[in-house]
Amino acid sequence: MEFETLCLHADNNKKDEWGTLTMPVCQSATFVHKGVGVQSDYSYSRLSNPTRAHLENTVARLEGGAAAVAFSSGMAAITTVMKLFKQKAHIIASEDLYGGSLRLFRNVNTVEGMSFDFVDTCDIACVKSLINENTKAIYCETPSNPLMQVSDVAQLASLAHKNGLLLIVDNTFLTPYFQRPLDLGADIVIHSGTKYLGGHNDTLAGFAVAKTPELAEKIVYYAKTIGACLAPWDSFLIERGIKTLPLRMDRINANAKIIAEWLRGRKEVKKVYYIGFEDHAGYKVTKKQASGFGGMISFEVESKALAENVLKNIKVFQYAESLGGVESLITYPMLQTHADVPVDERERRGINDRFLRISVGIENIKDLIEDLEQAFKA
Ligand SMILES: *Cc1c(COP(=O)(O)O)cnc(C)c1O
């Protein structure tokens, strides 16, 4: 089946007695045993639930993995996956990561005895030079958040596997519609399902998708033990979102391209970070490993006053955190997603008081451009 069809029919094996077309919300915490010692698929919803299992089967097929596990948020997925690693484990991670992931690695996992090196994972030689006998994994986000750096997944995978490491890729920004890291050699894919997969800015969710059944089994073990599982109703909402993922991504991709070019044409805009520009450092790698550019654009304006004005004046764009939904959002990473990153590091990387990030939605492009024009002028 092709991707668009899989979004609707990946798991048509519902086996329910009513013949429901849509997987119902199976709102039950527990399940009646069929008999003493009789094995059944479901016993308790922390372990597994029919609505969640249906969604997990869909996501596993979309990413091409052996299995997917659905969590109550992206951070719950990442936290649980980190349980694969023990004390003294060393991980090499992208320095440009989602702020919550950085906080987890630095302030929780490090305290628990793991160690991290944060580097530009676009630089394979640098990643290679940091591998030591305790290194267990490479963790990357590509494109990265918010600087849109592109790492070569196939190259990282081959480096990881030569050294017996796992490659973990956060694929939230491009989704499997545009990029399938497991096909490129990654071992685990992470998602904040809150973003494009759900797509409607209304539900938190997360996923870990494992390439092999062995790895999946370990993640399932930690997931059911830790208990940060996705609720049945939320599973239903994410599944519903996925049905229109390809349509939304196509519109978002087209809108983003026009907005990125508009931004680049403004004299008040000093720099635009967008992976669809042919002169983007990662353009060639993107063309090789992805089939679209997604909807994320960061940019730097000439002054803090202008950045604040844009946030104050926009009317169609909403000034809000998060990304990946049908509504276009704009955020101020310095104050929101990256507020916990040390100031000097943030500044060095260009995440300053003039730096804004846009998540493009599916509105009519005319309204989006008009909104930006009036916000820049006002
Ligand atoms: C939002 C986000 C996360 C965290 O997901 P939540 O669902 O908010 O917990 C992780 N990675 C990326 C790239 C994200 O954008």
The ligand as an ORCA input file, in Angstrom:
! r2SCAN-3c Opt
* xyz 0 1
  C       7.442     19.004     20.977
  C       8.629     18.197     20.697
  C       9.040     17.182     21.567
  C       8.309     16.908     22.870
  O       7.022     16.437     22.640
  P       5.777     16.693     23.646
  O       4.673     15.994     22.957
  O       5.606     18.170     23.752
  O       6.161     16.085     24.946
  C      10.135     16.421     21.210
  N      10.805     16.650     20.064
  C      10.442     17.628     19.216
  C      11.223     17.827     17.955
  C       9.348     18.420     19.500
  O       9.010     19.406     18.651
*
